[in-house]
Amino acid sequence: MTKGIVKGIIANLVTVAVDGPVSQNEICYITIGDTRLMAEVIKVTGDNVYVQVFESTRGLKVGNTVEFTGHMLEVTLGPGLLSRNYDGLQNDLDKMEGVFLRRGEYTYPLDEEKLWLFKPLAKVGDTVEAASWLGEVEENFQPHRIMVPFVMEGTYTVKSIVAEGEHKIHDVIAVITDKDGVDHEITMVQKWPVKKAITAYREKPRPFKLLETGVRTIDTANPIVEGGTGFIPGPFGTGKTVLQHAISKQAAADIVIMAACGERANEVVEIFVEFPELEDPHTGRKLMERTIIIANTSNMPVAAREASVYTAMTIAEYYRSMGLRVLLMADSTSRWAQALREMSNRLEELPGQDAFPMDLSAIIGAFYSRAGYVYLKNGKSGSITFIGTVSPAGGNLKEPVTEGTKKAARCFYALEQNRADRKRYPAVNPIDSYSKYIEYPEFADYVKDILGADWIGKVNHLKTILQRGKEIQEQINILGDDGVPVDYHETFWKSEVIDFVILQQDAFDAIDAVTPLDRQKYMMDIVIDIVDHDYDFDNFLDVIDYFKRVINICKQMNYSEYHSEQFEKYVAQLKELLAEKQIVE
Amino acid sequence: MAKAFQKIYTQITAITKATCSLKAEGVGNDELATVNGKLAQVVKIVGDEITLQVFEGTEGVPTNAEVIFLGKAPTLKVSDQLAGRFFNAYGDPIDGGPEIEGEEVEIGGPSVNPVRRKQPSELIATGIAGIDLNNTLVSGQKIPFFADPDQPYNQVMANVALRAKADKIILGGMGLTNDDYLYFKNVFSNAGVLDRIVSFVNTTENPPVERLLIPDMALTAAEYFAVAKNEKVLVLLTDMTLYADALAIVSNRMDQIPSKDSMPGSLYSDLAKIYEKAVQFPAGGSITIIAVTTLSGGDITHAIPDNTGYITEGQLYLRRDSDIGKVIIDPFRSLSRLKQLAQGKKTREDHPQVMNASVRLYADAANAKTKLENGFDLTNYDERCLAFAKDYSDKILAIDVNIDTTQMLDTAWQLFAKHFKPEEVNIKQNLVDKYWVK
């Protein structure tokens, strides 16, 4: 292997003189005292190899030795990834000793001693290729397929496979023979370089299956789909993280991977504390059983922050290849972009807008494109739904990261300062936000069986009223309450009903926090009934007073157990109240 | 300071306002050096060319200055002797007292493993409703005041520090005016709590680049008390804007490409390294950080408050309420992100809903005020909101009101009943049934 010595140091950018070939993105280790610091090649000019170190470089000296490894940054894939807490380089944080992180401490991501009950799926003589399912083990009550490693090219024949029985991850579970008659031993573990997409599937159609999140402003107003992409930009304090946590707790996914990328450590701690206790609303099992956390918090090394989102995506692709529905959340992709900017600055590259690297938009686009719904080669399907948050500098949505992401993601959930200030949570702006999926005919086809044939028509109807309500509010602000006709007030308050009853949701109330689809459908019909009627009012004060009462009853319904006695009591109250003023034709 | 075996270099090849360069060998990154007795730190190594950041500035540094490398990163000696003492940015006493004896530890040490952190949950009571009722703080949290330079942020912070029941209060003063430094010293002495205080102070009389050491010094001392002694430590950092300005000076002198607002591209990471030292340790000790970020003309989109807002767990704004002529903590823009860890759990069950309802009604009052200013008629509800807002500011929000959270909640219910009907406050029925004042 190639060796080198340190020639220069600026923060975590180190220049190395080498004695042999190196490749771009190759991993190397710099020896300092008793420890070895992991680093990645990011630029080569002549004899100078520039590496970014994934650790603090304090005390590093010219002349320290460097060993290259011959491979890029890889993750280790195998059973036992679920429920673990990794750093951005896939070190198991729980295996590390002491309260403080120690520089140069790397831990193996899987349990090497645990016995797994392996059940073969392939038979001797079967023809297999990369990602073919050879067998499966049960991981946290879900099937975990053992596959032909993704790096293997061409087709192979299964020469032998072990019978059902208990095995450790490094045990050989099958031998497959290539075209030249060479045997390859397969274990339950494989490795894959994080910056390359895993494409061992047959095709990637447009995604179309509604992904239930239990968040009304998403599912009802701007739905996301299995294999879809979305992003949540918002100034600080508008509830990005609360919304993201809500989605990750409630979404109908088999696997949830959370990449905490350059964000607050206490937010990750919240997940550590809550997820082992909370239940998956769809299976009743503990949330942590389906979750993997990649924690590279803001005080951890910057270079590893960039790696963390790739590590998370690669693990997601691994589970998608097993035919599972994966939800990947990254909070926040802006921190990842800033990590790119820091390195680009140190490399003295010519900067693009706001000093970000010129190719930022392309990097973001390439990353989002790794998500998606796929048909595997065995005909099964799998998906990665990716939702990233963006922290726009100064709350300005015209900055490079937001703009780059807008080109790549299909759903846009714009968090708005003004809504947050008025405590209208989730502060997703109902008019600026969009879901492109709602325009897909495949999607319309899919939801008509679950939510009714005219569902999309209803959604668009509500949006029109919201838009109209906003326009009227502006007019009232200019002309005064008396300056507009009474029916303007009526329309405005109808838009307020939609806002308060459907869009606003209390993430900290046990019942209101999660609304299943059938309940969303029920509330949609109630709200449609309210907004589609005309009312009999003499003056605008009556309008305000009346609709406040309507909203109050509907909110009490949202806080009550669905179809409970209390809930039905409010339904009856609402009926009575509506009968008072609705004009029946 | 030189020892016999240390090599002395005397050929400086380049000098800028904040840095100087020379050829030297065997030098480690981040290592300290002295340049004609001035403390400096290695910030760049290219082959045998070393660039040093000179903390005091390079005024008067000659090209033949004596440069001695100290073989270590900046350190602080930690022990119980720190308590009650005042230090400069290098950790040297400035109060005339003796040198500290204790273990010498490198400042800016490693991060806490996130899986070893405990979730913050202990209430920090301040008696100020703008904090305790609306933006409850918990130990292990980090939160700044976003304040205009003319607002009394240092006074409010000193008040919070004294009322909060912390075992140690560590003051990190960056670019403090001498007057403010003496203010803190007097307030702490008069309150008789000097033995709980440790101060690291860089005043406007000291060179700006020295400030870069202050937060790490203060937090190294905090870690000693929180880890070795399991104490609840409160760290006050004022003013972080001046710290960031010093970062910009150094990066500018090193020819780095500036990003937004002339700040270095690494500003987010630099600030996060400091604020993320706030932690609840598993053994019971904790570090809570309350900082000040001064704004320029109230602009929170500037890179410094903007990056800070994304790092800290909320922010507090001060505002003068013209109705009552007193300073309040602005209920609209202020936010404590960790409040739900204490509200209704460490405080009474009705806390979250009462807080939300009062802020909502206060917002309605603000709308009514706008209507009034624009010459529109007010409805009866508008009038009642305005009356409520005035009571609310006066009896609860004003910063000189000092009552506990239960009293704040009781007062809020009284004001609800005085001005509104139950269905107008939008609170869960079971709480209305229990607490509505009939």
Interface residues (C-beta under 8 A of the other chain):
Chain A: K7 G8 I9 I10 A11 T15 S56 T57 R58 G59 L60 K61 V62 G63 N85 L93 D94 M96 G98 V99 F100 L101 R102 R103 P235 F236 G237 G262 R264 A265 N266 V268 V269 E270 F272 V273 A295 T297 S298 N299 M300 V302 S332 R335 Q338 R341 E342 N345 R346 E348 P351 D354 A355 F356 S391 A393 G394 G395 N396 D421 R422 K423 G480 D481 D482 F508 L541 I544 K548 R549 N552 K555 Q556 Y559
Chain B: E25 G26 V27 G28 N29 D30 E31 V43 K44 I45 V46 G47 D48 A73 E106 G109 P110 S111 V112 N113 P114 V115 R116 R117 K118 Q119 P120 G140 Q141 V227 Q256 I257 P258 S259 K260 P264 G265 S266 Y268 S269 A272 K273 E276 K277 V279 F281 P282 I300 T301 H302 A303 D306 N307 G309 Y310 I311 E313 G314 Q315 F332 R333 L335 R337 L338 Q340 P352 N356 V359 R360 A363 K371 N374 F376 D377 T379 Y381 E423 E424 N426 K428 Q429
